[in-house]
Amino acid sequence: MYAPKQTNSTLNKILEEVRRLRLEVSLFLPQENLEEYNHPERIKQSYEKALRKFPPRS
């Protein structure tokens, strides 16, 4: 089995790679601005209602 130091090192390398992958994805899928839509306040209210009804798993 791995020694604790090797496990931490491996985990840190994996986490670093995951961070890089997330950054790459965010470059291709940028955040949208609600102001570009016709009814941004209605969209926000619907989103908040959905979060209350279907909370994200933690």
Summary of the structure (lengths in Angstrom):
residues: 58
radius of gyration: 19.2
end to end distance: 30.2
largest distance: 57.9
contacts: 90
relative contact order: 0.07
helix: 72%
strand: 0%
